[in-house]
Amino acid sequence: MKKKTTIYDIAKKLNLTAATVSRALNNNLKISENTRKLVHETAIKMNYEQNRLALALKSGKSFNVGVIVPRIDNHFFASVIRGIEDVLYPQGYHVIICQTHDQEALEIGNINSLLNLQIDGILMSISNAKLEHIDSFNNLLKKNVPLIFFDRTKDIKGVSSVTIDDFKGAYDTTKHLIDQGCKRIAHFSNDRLLEIFKNRYLGYKQAIIDNGLEFDENLVIETTSKVEEGRKAARLFLDMANGPDAIFSSSDFVALGAIQEIKAQGLRVPEDICVAGFANEPFTKFMELSITSVDQFPLEMGRTAAQIFLEEVKNTKEKRTEKKVVLTPKLIIRKSSLT
């Protein structure tokens, strides 16, 4: 049987004392960040297995953090998770990922399961806007478990959040389409009970009004974030006598579906109809007809949420400060909207 790596082996490898290695592995702030990072990286390379049970008993922490997202087969949420891991792994935390598939029952089950695992905190994007299980969130707060929302949020006192300025992202995109000469701009929205989609709708609407165009509610349609939904929605508008000359979609997948349908009907993008999406999914830049979209900086969102968690863990004996961080989006202009 292969001998297990000990802190003494790591200490010898790095020419440090065993006490220093131990403190670094336990993220003692008296040890410099560079040394802590070096020790953690060396421990991984040497297959060192920390006795997490003993560590948890000693510190009162499990060093496990739950991340709850609607789905992980999505570049945005996968990138947020990556950002969270970038910050938490070097601090000795393990990340447990749960999916809700936009179902409230699964969300409640995920929260309860994570609580049973003595989780140190939960970072999450809510499943939908019609949540009725506020008790689940309040239960976390009563147990003094940090809860941080990102992207899709619920306004709960004492809960921090990290979002982007969806209003600005939508406003800038709509203004860009207007600058291209578009006058009848359709908006493919989503469930506007969710703040992110409501704010994208409001940003679109305000840009229309501010630029002297007539706002037409008939040019707004709710969809889900699927390619086929984009095709269906585009079909509806293309059948109109006075259809749109541009489409701003709150989802890149819906924008892609719209482009497919526009082309299928013998029209051209952007010559006949300009199209822009939201989220800057990887496929938007690799297509022959690259798609204009809004970058939400998901890596930064994840890292920021993780940093807030670390701050809240550090301040457990004090009153936690509720933080509302709003990141600035960036419009990425590509071929689908350049006339």
C-alpha positions in Angstrom: 0.0 0.0 0.0 1.3 3.4 -1.0 2.2 5.6 2.0 -0.1 8.6 2.5 1.4 12.1 2.1 1.7 14.0 5.4 2.2 17.6 6.2 5.8 16.7 7.0 6.3 15.5 3.4 4.9 18.8 2.1 7.0 20.8 4.6 10.2 19.0 3.4 9.3 19.5 -0.2 8.9 23.3 0.3 11.5 23.8 3.0 8.9 25.0 5.5 8.1 24.0 9.0 5.2 21.5 9.5 3.4 24.2 11.6 3.6 26.6 8.7 2.2 24.0 6.3 -0.6 23.1 8.8 -1.6 26.8 9.2 -1.5 27.4 5.4 -3.7 24.4 4.8 -6.2 25.7 7.4 -6.0 29.2 5.7 -4.6 30.9 8.7 -4.4 34.6 7.7 -1.0 34.9 9.6 0.5 33.0 6.7 0.9 35.0 3.5 -1.4 34.5 0.6 1.4 33.4 -1.7 2.6 30.8 0.8 -1.0 29.5 1.3 -1.4 29.2 -2.4 1.9 27.4 -2.8 1.1 24.9 0.0 -2.4 24.2 -1.4 -1.0 23.6 -4.9 1.8 21.4 -3.6 -0.7 19.4 -1.5 -2.8 18.7 -4.5 0.2 17.6 -6.6 1.3 15.3 -3.8 -2.2 13.8 -3.3 -2.4 15.0 0.2 -5.7 14.2 1.9 -6.7 16.4 4.8 -8.7 14.9 7.6 -11.7 17.1 6.9 -13.7 15.5 9.7 -11.1 16.4 12.3 -10.8 19.9 10.8 -14.6 20.4 10.9 -14.8 19.4 14.5 -11.9 21.7 15.4 -13.1 24.7 13.5 -16.9 24.3 13.6 -16.9 24.5 9.8 -17.5 21.8 7.2 -15.6 23.7 4.5 -18.3 22.8 2.1 -20.3 25.5 0.1 -23.4 24.8 -1.9 -24.1 26.4 -5.3 -27.6 26.2 -6.6 -28.3 27.0 -10.2 -31.3 26.4 -12.6 -29.0 24.3 -14.8 -25.3 23.6 -15.4 -25.5 22.8 -19.2 -25.4 26.6 -19.8 -22.3 28.6 -20.4 -23.3 31.4 -18.2 -23.9 29.3 -15.1 -20.9 27.1 -15.8 -18.7 30.2 -15.9 -20.2 31.6 -12.7 -19.4 28.3 -11.0 -15.9 28.5 -12.3 -15.5 31.9 -10.8 -16.8 30.7 -7.4 -14.4 27.8 -7.5 -11.4 30.1 -8.4 -11.9 32.0 -5.2 -13.1 29.2 -2.8 -10.8 26.3 -3.7 -7.6 28.1 -2.7 -9.3 28.9 0.7 -9.8 25.2 1.3 -13.5 25.0 0.5 -15.2 22.3 -1.5 -18.1 23.3 -3.8 -21.2 21.2 -4.0 -23.3 22.0 -7.2 -27.1 21.5 -7.3 -29.5 22.0 -10.2 -33.2 23.0 -9.9 -34.3 22.8 -13.5 -36.4 25.8 -12.7 -38.6 23.7 -10.3 -39.4 25.0 -6.9 -39.7 21.5 -5.3 -36.2 20.7 -6.4 -34.9 24.0 -5.1 -36.4 23.3 -1.6 -34.9 19.8 -1.7 -31.5 21.1 -2.6 -31.5 23.7 0.2 -32.6 21.0 2.8 -30.0 18.5 1.6 -27.2 21.1 1.8 -28.4 22.1 5.3 -28.2 18.4 6.3 -24.6 18.4 5.1 -23.8 21.2 7.6 -23.0 23.5 4.7 -21.1 26.7 5.5 -23.0 28.8 3.0 -25.2 28.8 -0.1 -24.7 30.8 -3.3 -27.6 30.6 -5.6 -29.6 31.8 -8.6 -33.3 31.3 -7.9 -35.4 28.9 -10.0 -38.3 31.3 -10.8 -40.0 34.4 -9.6 -43.1 32.9 -8.1 -41.3 31.3 -5.2 -43.4 30.6 -2.2 -40.9 28.9 0.0 -39.5 32.0 1.7 -39.4 29.9 4.8 -36.5 27.9 3.3 -34.5 31.1 2.9 -35.5 32.4 6.4 -34.4 29.0 7.9 -30.9 29.5 6.4 -30.7 33.0 8.0 -32.0 31.7 11.3 -29.2 29.1 11.3 -26.7 31.9 10.5 -25.8 30.2 7.2 -24.7 32.9 4.7 -26.9 33.1 1.6 -25.8 35.0 -1.5 -27.9 35.4 -4.6 -26.4 35.9 -8.0 -28.0 36.8 -11.4 -31.6 35.8 -10.5 -32.4 37.2 -7.1 -35.1 37.5 -4.5 -35.3 40.7 -2.4 -34.9 39.4 1.1 -33.6 41.5 4.0 -30.1 40.6 5.1 -29.3 38.7 1.9 -26.5 40.0 -0.4 -26.6 39.7 -4.2 -24.5 40.1 -7.3 -26.2 41.1 -10.6 -25.4 43.0 -13.7 -27.1 46.2 -14.8 -29.7 44.5 -17.1 -31.4 47.7 -17.8 -28.2 49.3 -19.2 -27.4 46.2 -21.2 -30.8 46.3 -22.9 -30.8 50.1 -23.3 -27.4 50.1 -25.0 -28.4 47.3 -27.3 -31.6 48.9 -28.3 -29.9 52.3 -28.8 -27.3 50.5 -31.1 -30.1 49.0 -33.2 -31.7 52.5 -33.5 -28.3 53.9 -34.5 -28.3 51.4 -37.3 -31.5 52.9 -38.7 -34.0 50.5 -37.2 -37.4 51.9 -36.3 -39.6 48.9 -35.4 -37.6 46.9 -32.9 -39.2 43.7 -31.5 -38.3 42.4 -28.1 -38.2 38.7 -27.2 -38.5 38.7 -23.5 -38.8 36.0 -20.8 -40.7 35.7 -17.5 -40.8 39.4 -16.5 -41.6 38.5 -12.9 -37.9 37.8 -12.7 -36.0 41.0 -12.2 -33.4 40.3 -14.9 -36.0 40.0 -17.6 -38.1 42.8 -16.3 -35.1 45.2 -16.3 -34.1 44.1 -19.9 -37.7 44.9 -21.0 -37.6 48.3 -19.2 -34.2 49.2 -20.7 -35.5 48.3 -24.2 -38.7 50.3 -23.7 -36.9 53.4 -22.3 -34.4 53.4 -25.2 -37.3 53.4 -27.7 -39.0 56.3 -25.9 -35.8 58.3 -25.4 -35.0 58.2 -29.1 -38.3 59.5 -30.3 -39.7 56.2 -31.6 -43.2 54.9 -30.9 -43.3 52.2 -28.3 -45.5 49.3 -29.5 -46.4 46.6 -27.0 -47.4 44.4 -29.9 -43.7 44.0 -30.7 -43.0 42.4 -27.3 -43.4 38.7 -26.8 -42.5 36.4 -24.0 -40.5 33.2 -24.8 -38.4 30.7 -22.9 -34.6 30.5 -23.6 -34.8 27.9 -26.4 -33.8 28.0 -30.1 -37.2 26.7 -31.2 -38.9 29.4 -29.2 -37.0 32.0 -31.2 -38.1 30.4 -34.5 -41.7 30.4 -33.4 -41.6 34.0 -32.2 -39.9 35.2 -35.4 -42.6 33.4 -37.4 -45.3 35.4 -35.7 -43.6 38.7 -36.4 -42.7 37.9 -40.0 -46.3 37.2 -40.8 -47.3 40.7 -39.7 -48.2 43.2 -42.3 -45.9 45.8 -40.7 -43.3 43.6 -39.1 -40.1 44.6 -37.2 -36.9 45.6 -38.9 -34.9 44.5 -35.8 -35.1 42.0 -33.0 -33.6 42.4 -29.5 -33.8 39.1 -27.6 -33.2 38.6 -23.9 -31.5 35.3 -24.8 -28.8 34.4 -27.3 -30.5 31.0 -27.9 -33.8 32.7 -28.9 -31.8 35.2 -31.1 -30.2 32.2 -32.8 -33.7 30.7 -33.5 -34.9 34.0 -34.9 -32.0 34.2 -37.3 -32.6 30.6 -38.5 -36.3 31.4 -39.2 -35.5 34.7 -40.9 -33.1 33.0 -43.2 -35.6 30.1 -43.8 -38.1 32.6 -45.1 -35.6 34.0 -47.6 -34.8 37.2 -45.7 -31.3 38.5 -44.8 -29.6 39.3 -41.5 -28.8 42.2 -41.0 -29.8 43.7 -44.3 -33.5 43.0 -43.9 -33.7 42.5 -40.1 -31.0 43.2 -37.5 -30.7 40.8 -34.6 -29.1 41.1 -31.1 -29.1 38.8 -28.1 -28.1 38.8 -24.5 -25.5 36.7 -22.5 -22.6 36.5 -25.0 -22.8 32.7 -25.3 -19.7 31.2 -26.9 -21.5 30.3 -30.2 -22.4 33.9 -30.8 -18.8 34.8 -31.9 -17.9 31.6 -33.7 -20.8 31.5 -36.2 -20.2 32.7 -39.7 -22.8 35.3 -39.0 -21.6 36.4 -35.6 -24.3 37.6 -33.2 -24.4 40.9 -31.4 -24.8 40.3 -27.7 -24.3 41.6 -24.1 -21.4 40.2 -22.0 -22.6 39.6 -18.4 -19.1 38.8 -17.1 -20.1 35.6 -15.4 -16.6 34.8 -14.1 -16.5 38.1 -12.3 -20.0 37.5 -11.0 -19.0 34.2 -9.5 -15.8 35.5 -8.0 -17.6 38.5 -6.5 -20.3 36.3 -4.9 -17.6 34.0 -3.5 -15.7 37.0 -2.0 -18.9 38.2 -0.3 -19.3 34.8 1.2 -15.8 34.8 2.6 -16.4 38.3 4.1 -19.7 37.1 5.7 -18.0 34.0 7.1 -15.3 36.2 8.6 -17.9 38.5 10.2 -20.1 35.8 11.8 -19.7 37.3 15.2 -20.7 40.7 13.9 -23.8 41.9 12.2 -23.5 41.0 8.5 -23.6 43.9 6.0 -26.0 43.3 3.2 -24.3 44.0 -0.1 -25.9 44.6 -3.5 -23.2 44.5 -6.1 -24.2 45.5 -9.7 -21.7 44.8 -12.4 -21.6 46.8 -15.6 -22.4 44.8 -18.8 -20.7 45.4 -22.2 -22.4 45.4 -25.6 -20.4 43.3 -28.1 -21.3 44.4 -31.6 -21.0 41.8 -34.3 -22.2 41.1 -37.9 -25.9 40.3 -37.1 -26.7 44.0 -36.4 -24.2 46.0 -38.5 -26.0 47.4 -41.5 
